[in-house]
């Protein structure tokens, strides 16, 4: 076997035809794809195509309702550090709890308030390449940066001459550039790794490049920015300069369709986009991010508390091995699925 034919699926590196592909999920691993220039867009070959035959089944869960360590009231987002420890936000407790990958409680930080390190509806959490923690502190209209241990470092409250209004998500490109869903202002705001404002795009509306409650984002295997505008029922794709490229998904409740009000999404290292469809038949739908082709779904499709059922599922985030962690908010737990 030649090196150029080697596939290393156990990690994030794939070498095909002498070209290296390295994908990220929300755990902050870098992205390298041919022609992308390290996180910018371009005409690279992209990922090996995801397959429609992949299935996901319930693996394990953790969390119960309560205010004790390891318990939840309204969990909302999950992210991972380099060791695959799990960081979970809670919109009622106003804290972030940290667990081992298996779900054992390690520590917590935060609490209600507006002082540095405190939260008012911590919506989303993301870790950068140095394992610093970034929190979309929605109720305080800011993005907070904290150390890995939860000590406050700095905050961002505005960009482009406009104060943030209820920001709901933050992601990073391979070069450290940061993209914030400034949801209440119906825009995406881009900063460099030093938090210097670079550009913004978007306005309220239904036309291509416009938003109606942009609240979830991801970097694709092509280095482009994928935005889920919750009230539109489809995914929009932009280059890192904010140019609209394409969209996919059709509104509806049928197989492979997306609800008009979507929840959150992530893209795994194989280029599969996972997005929560949350209604009376809650599921997670999976698409090929590059083509928009519907691939599969997981979850039972019935609302409840049994394994594989959801009650107000919110975020889905994929770990470094490709396992989805689904925040099952009103069951006050995290459900983990394995890839078969």
Kinemage of the C-alpha trace (Angstrom):
@kinemage 1
@onewidth
@group {chain A} dominant
@subgroup {mainchain}
@vectorlist {calphas} color= white
{ca unk a 1} P 0.000 0.000 0.000
{ca unk a 2} L 1.300 3.464 -0.899
{ca unk a 3} L 1.191 6.345 1.590
{ca unk a 4} L -1.048 8.294 -0.761
{ca unk a 5} L -3.707 5.610 -0.442
{ca unk a 6} L -3.656 5.528 3.345
{ca unk a 7} L -6.828 6.342 5.267
{ca unk a 8} L -6.463 7.037 8.983
{ca unk a 9} L -10.064 7.036 10.126
{ca unk a 10} L -9.299 6.517 13.811
{ca unk a 11} L -8.145 10.115 14.073
{ca unk a 12} L -9.079 13.188 12.125
{ca unk a 13} L -6.423 12.804 9.397
{ca unk a 14} L -7.262 11.367 5.994
{ca unk a 15} L -4.690 11.147 3.204
{ca unk a 16} L -6.080 10.477 -0.245
{ca unk a 17} L -4.099 10.825 -3.438
{ca unk a 18} L -1.249 12.457 -1.550
{ca unk a 19} L -3.498 15.210 -0.164
{ca unk a 20} L -4.178 15.682 3.541
{ca unk a 21} L -7.634 16.277 4.943
{ca unk a 22} L -8.118 17.164 8.607
{ca unk a 23} L -11.617 17.873 9.853
{ca unk a 24} L -13.079 19.557 12.914
{ca unk a 25} L -16.199 19.255 14.963
{ca unk a 26} L -17.067 21.660 17.759
{ca unk a 27} L -14.076 20.465 19.767
{ca unk a 28} L -11.812 22.943 17.970
{ca unk a 29} L -9.506 20.647 15.983
{ca unk a 30} L -7.991 22.375 12.932
{ca unk a 31} L -9.293 22.111 9.372
{ca unk a 32} L -7.042 21.487 6.372
{ca unk a 33} L -8.510 20.724 2.970
{ca unk a 34} L -6.844 21.028 -0.452
{ca unk a 35} L -7.254 24.513 -1.913
{ca unk a 36} L -8.744 26.003 1.243
{ca unk a 37} L -5.590 27.732 2.477
{ca unk a 38} L -6.049 26.533 6.059
{ca unk a 39} L -9.622 27.459 6.826
{ca unk a 40} L -10.492 29.859 4.038
{ca unk a 41} L -12.658 28.745 1.193
{ca unk a 42} L -11.520 27.380 -2.091
{ca unk a 43} L -12.001 24.760 -4.737
{ca unk a 44} L -10.468 21.810 -2.911
{ca unk a 45} L -11.474 18.241 -3.533
{ca unk a 46} L -13.238 18.108 -0.173
{ca unk a 47} L -13.911 15.071 2.018
{ca unk a 48} L -14.411 11.501 0.904
{ca unk a 49} L -18.184 11.303 0.396
{ca unk a 50} L -20.230 10.340 3.477
{ca unk a 51} L -22.298 7.206 3.025
{ca unk a 52} L -26.015 6.773 3.486
{ca unk a 53} L -25.540 3.371 5.141
{ca unk a 54} L -24.196 4.714 8.434
{ca unk a 55} L -26.452 4.025 11.411
{ca unk a 56} L -26.445 5.437 14.927
{ca unk a 57} L -27.728 3.629 18.001
{ca unk a 58} L -28.052 4.618 21.665
{ca unk a 59} L -24.875 3.971 23.643
{ca unk a 60} L -25.142 5.592 27.082
{ca unk a 61} L -26.463 8.622 28.954
{ca unk a 62} L -25.655 10.770 31.957
{ca unk a 63} L -27.432 13.391 34.029
{ca unk a 64} L -30.604 13.651 36.087
{ca unk a 65} L -32.817 16.570 37.157
{ca unk a 66} L -31.564 18.618 40.071
{ca unk a 67} L -29.152 21.229 41.361
{ca unk a 68} L -26.472 18.881 42.617
{ca unk a 69} L -23.144 18.157 40.992
{ca unk a 70} L -23.685 16.265 37.756
{ca unk a 71} L -27.381 17.168 37.616
{ca unk a 72} L -29.180 19.506 35.214
{ca unk a 73} L -32.154 21.850 35.088
{ca unk a 74} L -32.040 23.017 31.458
{ca unk a 75} L -28.891 21.763 29.721
{ca unk a 76} L -28.360 23.372 26.348
{ca unk a 77} L -24.970 22.858 24.697
{ca unk a 78} L -22.024 20.488 24.924
{ca unk a 79} L -18.437 20.797 23.744
{ca unk a 80} L -15.130 18.972 24.239
{ca unk a 81} L -11.571 19.802 25.201
{ca unk a 82} L -8.501 18.107 23.749
{ca unk a 83} L -8.852 15.232 26.237
{ca unk a 84} L -12.500 14.750 25.181
{ca unk a 85} L -13.803 15.938 28.541
{ca unk a 86} L -17.377 17.189 28.184
{ca unk a 87} L -18.459 20.793 28.926
{ca unk a 88} L -22.219 21.333 29.363
{ca unk a 89} L -24.053 24.658 29.667
{ca unk a 90} L -27.243 24.968 31.725
{ca unk a 91} L -29.605 27.878 31.023
{ca unk a 92} L -31.379 27.673 34.398
{ca unk a 93} L -28.470 26.869 36.700
{ca unk a 94} L -26.412 29.443 34.757
{ca unk a 95} L -23.294 27.347 35.048
{ca unk a 96} L -21.047 25.033 33.085
{ca unk a 97} L -20.335 21.535 34.350
{ca unk a 98} L -17.398 19.435 33.211
{ca unk a 99} L -17.553 15.643 32.899
{ca unk a 100} L -15.304 12.859 31.771
{ca unk a 101} L -16.141 11.406 28.380
{ca unk a 102} L -18.009 8.635 30.206
{ca unk a 103} L -20.148 11.163 32.101
{ca unk a 104} L -18.447 11.347 35.512
{ca unk a 105} L -18.698 14.801 37.099
{ca unk a 106} L -15.361 16.638 37.417
{ca unk a 107} L -16.087 20.268 38.318
{ca unk a 108} L -18.321 23.263 37.637
{ca unk a 109} L -17.972 27.020 37.320
{ca unk a 110} L -20.113 30.079 36.689
{ca unk a 111} L -23.335 30.960 38.456
{ca unk a 112} L -25.968 33.628 37.941
{ca unk a 113} L -24.946 37.238 37.367
{ca unk a 114} L -23.331 39.748 35.046
{ca unk a 115} L -19.861 39.949 36.598
{ca unk a 116} L -16.959 38.363 34.697
{ca unk a 117} L -17.243 34.583 34.902
{ca unk a 118} L -20.947 34.699 35.728
{ca unk a 119} L -23.720 33.874 33.272
{ca unk a 120} L -27.243 34.831 32.324
{ca unk a 121} L -28.550 32.082 30.010
{ca unk a 122} L -25.260 30.557 28.826
{ca unk a 123} L -26.410 29.398 25.418
{ca unk a 124} L -23.429 27.817 23.687
{ca unk a 125} L -19.911 26.777 24.670
{ca unk a 126} L -16.848 26.259 22.475
{ca unk a 127} L -13.190 25.583 23.152
{ca unk a 128} L -10.416 27.019 20.996
{ca unk a 129} L -7.209 25.268 19.915
{ca unk a 130} L -5.565 26.219 23.226
{ca unk a 131} L -8.492 24.826 25.271
{ca unk a 132} L -9.698 28.282 26.287
{ca unk a 133} L -13.458 28.349 26.819
{ca unk a 134} L -15.779 30.699 24.917
{ca unk a 135} L -19.382 31.085 26.067
{ca unk a 136} L -22.248 32.763 24.229
{ca unk a 137} L -23.643 34.461 27.346
{ca unk a 138} L -26.973 35.252 25.731
{ca unk a 139} L -28.725 37.141 28.522
{ca unk a 140} L -25.678 39.327 29.148
{ca unk a 141} L -25.298 40.115 25.411
{ca unk a 142} L -21.668 39.052 25.282
{ca unk a 143} L -19.145 36.357 24.454
{ca unk a 144} L -16.971 35.460 27.432
{ca unk a 145} L -13.492 33.960 27.182
{ca unk a 146} L -12.318 31.891 30.152
{ca unk a 147} L -9.362 29.680 30.969
{ca unk a 148} L -9.727 25.926 30.787
{ca unk a 149} L -10.483 25.985 34.511
{ca unk a 150} L -13.219 28.621 34.110
{ca unk a 151} L -11.346 31.735 35.213
{ca unk a 152} L -12.538 34.793 33.236
{ca unk a 153} L -10.063 36.345 30.796
{ca unk a 154} L -11.995 38.802 28.635
{ca unk a 155} L -15.294 39.488 26.942
{ca unk a 156} L -16.593 40.736 23.597
{ca unk a 157} L -19.750 42.815 23.634
{ca unk a 158} L -19.878 44.426 20.195
{ca unk a 159} L -18.558 44.405 16.646
{ca unk a 160} L -18.880 46.627 13.598
{ca unk a 161} L -20.117 49.535 15.656
{ca unk a 162} L -23.084 47.637 17.061
{ca unk a 163} L -23.606 46.039 20.466
{ca unk a 164} L -24.424 42.348 20.535
{ca unk a 165} L -28.035 41.386 21.088
{ca unk a 166} L -28.612 37.891 22.487
{ca unk a 167} L -25.694 36.085 20.753
{ca unk a 168} L -26.293 32.339 20.571
{ca unk a 169} L -23.269 30.652 19.020
{ca unk a 170} L -19.516 30.972 18.442
{ca unk a 171} L -17.182 28.860 16.274
{ca unk a 172} L -13.564 28.980 15.098
{ca unk a 173} L -11.863 28.517 11.727
{ca unk a 174} L -8.532 26.716 11.480
{ca unk a 175} L -6.570 29.979 11.558
{ca unk a 176} L -8.289 31.092 14.769
{ca unk a 177} L -10.804 33.456 13.186
{ca unk a 178} L -14.023 33.538 15.191
{ca unk a 179} L -17.596 33.676 13.882
{ca unk a 180} L -20.418 34.756 16.206
{ca unk a 181} L -24.141 34.338 15.580
{ca unk a 182} L -25.376 37.706 16.855
{ca unk a 183} L -28.893 36.366 16.826
{ca unk a 184} L -30.890 39.377 17.962
{ca unk a 185} L -29.206 41.544 15.324
{ca unk a 186} L -29.782 38.940 12.559
{ca unk a 187} L -26.129 38.846 11.548
{ca unk a 188} L -22.873 36.887 11.688
{ca unk a 189} L -19.827 38.764 12.994
{ca unk a 190} L -16.229 37.760 12.245
{ca unk a 191} L -13.199 38.509 14.429
{ca unk a 192} L -9.577 37.441 14.168
{ca unk a 193} L -7.845 35.359 16.839
{ca unk a 194} L -6.966 38.551 18.749
{ca unk a 195} L -10.651 39.567 18.832
{ca unk a 196} L -10.193 42.350 16.290
{ca unk a 197} L -13.368 42.962 14.301
{ca unk a 198} L -13.041 41.955 10.635
{ca unk a 199} L -16.465 41.981 9.013
{ca unk a 200} L -20.170 41.226 9.380
{ca unk a 201} L -22.952 39.997 7.151
{ca unk a 202} L -26.670 39.359 7.208
{ca unk a 203} L -29.952 41.130 7.810
{ca unk a 204} L -33.462 39.996 8.640
{ca unk a 205} L -35.326 38.437 5.746
{ca unk a 206} L -35.962 35.342 3.659
{ca unk a 207} L -33.672 36.064 0.697
{ca unk a 208} L -30.373 34.243 0.184
{ca unk a 209} L -27.843 35.581 2.661
{ca unk a 210} L -30.508 36.907 5.016
{ca unk a 211} L -31.490 35.416 8.361
{ca unk a 212} L -34.422 34.862 10.636
{ca unk a 213} L -32.930 33.972 14.020
{ca unk a 214} L -29.430 32.678 13.142
{ca unk a 215} L -28.489 30.552 16.105
{ca unk a 216} L -26.286 27.633 15.086
{ca unk a 217} L -23.107 27.452 13.027
{ca unk a 218} L -20.350 25.076 11.985
{ca unk a 219} L -17.211 24.991 9.849
{ca unk a 220} L -17.550 22.462 7.033
{ca unk a 221} L -14.960 20.123 5.494
{ca unk a 222} L -14.605 22.734 2.736
{ca unk a 223} L -13.696 25.440 5.268
{ca unk a 224} L -16.959 27.285 4.630
{ca unk a 225} L -19.348 28.614 7.274
{ca unk a 226} L -22.657 26.787 7.664
{ca unk a 227} L -25.484 28.737 9.329
{ca unk a 228} L -28.788 27.418 10.612
{ca unk a 229} L -31.259 30.284 10.741
{ca unk a 230} L -33.859 28.763 13.004
{ca unk a 231} L -37.030 30.082 11.385
{ca unk a 232} L -36.129 29.303 7.767
{ca unk a 233} L -36.059 25.500 7.563
{ca unk a 234} L -32.798 25.210 5.590
{ca unk a 235} L -29.029 25.549 5.960
{ca unk a 236} L -27.120 28.400 4.289
{ca unk a 237} L -23.446 28.100 3.319
{ca unk a 238} L -21.081 31.100 3.119
{ca unk a 239} L -17.408 31.541 2.470
{ca unk a 240} L -15.338 33.061 5.263
{ca unk a 241} L -15.839 36.528 3.772
{ca unk a 242} L -19.606 36.216 4.142
{ca unk a 243} L -20.440 35.549 0.488
{ca unk a 244} L -23.534 33.394 0.073
{ca unk a 245} L -22.672 30.184 -1.775
{ca unk a 246} L -25.651 27.835 -1.563
{ca unk a 247} L -28.344 26.413 0.652
{ca unk a 248} L -29.924 23.029 1.202
{ca unk a 249} L -32.850 21.471 2.993
{ca unk a 250} L -36.566 21.898 2.451
{ca unk a 251} L -39.050 22.901 5.163
{ca unk a 252} L -41.447 20.177 6.263
{ca unk a 253} L -41.920 17.147 8.492
{ca unk a 254} L -41.257 14.426 5.953
{ca unk a 255} L -38.234 12.144 5.709
{ca unk a 256} L -35.165 14.303 5.080
{ca unk a 257} L -37.016 17.583 5.536
{ca unk a 258} L -36.269 20.235 8.135
{ca unk a 259} L -38.601 21.957 10.539
{ca unk a 260} L -39.282 25.640 10.031
{ca unk a 261} L -37.823 26.212 13.508
{ca unk a 262} L -34.641 24.181 13.670
{ca unk a 263} L -32.465 23.516 16.669
{ca unk a 264} L -28.696 23.165 16.590
{ca unk a 265} L -26.178 21.356 14.410
{ca unk a 266} L -22.617 20.109 14.106
{ca unk a 267} L -20.454 18.643 11.336
{ca unk a 268} L -18.424 15.513 12.037
{ca unk a 269} L -14.940 14.670 10.743
{ca unk a 270} L -16.414 12.674 7.859
{ca unk a 271} L -18.350 15.648 6.511
{ca unk a 272} L -21.751 14.631 7.865
{ca unk a 273} L -23.943 17.475 9.128
{ca unk a 274} L -26.118 16.512 12.113
{ca unk a 275} L -29.080 18.761 12.955
{ca unk a 276} L -31.822 18.469 15.574
{ca unk a 277} L -35.384 18.346 14.256
{ca unk a 278} L -37.373 18.962 17.409
{ca unk a 279} L -41.152 18.540 17.311
{ca unk a 280} L -43.636 15.877 18.424
{ca unk a 281} L -41.424 13.377 16.526
{ca unk a 282} L -37.960 14.541 17.586
{ca unk a 283} L -34.993 13.167 15.648
{ca unk a 284} L -31.503 14.140 14.559
{ca unk a 285} L -31.213 14.343 10.765
{ca unk a 286} L -27.906 13.720 8.989
{ca unk a 287} L -26.834 15.250 5.660
{ca unk a 288} L -23.736 15.246 3.484
{ca unk a 289} L -22.494 18.768 4.215
{ca unk a 290} L -20.841 19.204 0.823
{ca unk a 291} L -23.757 18.086 -1.345
{ca unk a 292} L -26.747 18.665 0.947
{ca unk a 293} L -27.900 15.092 0.338
{ca unk a 294} L -29.992 13.576 3.123
{ca unk a 295} L -28.325 10.468 4.550
{ca unk a 296} L -30.075 9.132 7.631
{ca unk a 297} L -31.551 9.973 11.018
{ca unk a 298} L -31.332 8.745 14.612
{ca unk a 299} L -33.506 8.831 17.690
{ca unk a 300} L -36.733 6.877 17.928
{ca unk a 301} L -38.871 9.654 16.482
{ca unk a 302} L -41.184 9.530 19.486
{ca unk a 303} L -41.183 11.982 22.370
{ca unk a 304} L -40.406 10.395 25.721
{ca unk a 305} L -37.766 9.478 28.278
{ca unk a 306} L -36.723 6.002 27.134
{ca unk a 307} L -33.271 5.464 25.688
{ca unk a 308} L -33.117 7.056 22.254
{ca unk a 309} L -36.189 9.205 22.868
{ca unk a 310} L -35.969 12.975 23.271
{ca unk a 311} L -37.931 15.623 25.124
{ca unk a 312} L -36.868 19.023 23.793
{ca unk a 313} L -33.532 18.014 22.283
{ca unk a 314} L -31.362 21.097 21.791
{ca unk a 315} L -27.744 20.775 20.683
{ca unk a 316} L -25.923 17.887 19.052
{ca unk a 317} L -22.121 17.883 19.128
{ca unk a 318} L -19.806 15.230 17.706
{ca unk a 319} L -16.731 14.004 19.581
{ca unk a 320} L -13.327 13.251 18.031
{ca unk a 321} L -14.335 9.644 17.306
{ca unk a 322} L -17.556 10.635 15.526
{ca unk a 323} L -19.966 9.885 18.399
{ca unk a 324} L -22.929 12.289 18.679
{ca unk a 325} L -23.702 13.778 22.111
{ca unk a 326} L -27.314 15.030 22.143
{ca unk a 327} L -28.529 17.472 24.799
{ca unk a 328} L -31.930 16.077 25.812
{ca unk a 329} L -32.959 19.193 27.718
{ca unk a 330} L -36.286 18.390 29.349
{ca unk a 331} L -35.118 14.908 30.258
{ca unk a 332} L -32.186 16.686 31.960
{ca unk a 333} L -29.583 14.401 30.419
{ca unk a 334} L -26.993 13.932 27.692
{ca unk a 335} L -27.554 10.976 25.368
{ca unk a 336} L -24.603 9.495 23.510
{ca unk a 337} L -24.961 7.493 20.320
{ca unk a 338} L -22.486 5.093 18.745
{ca unk a 339} L -21.718 4.747 15.062
{ca unk a 340} L -22.486 1.273 13.675
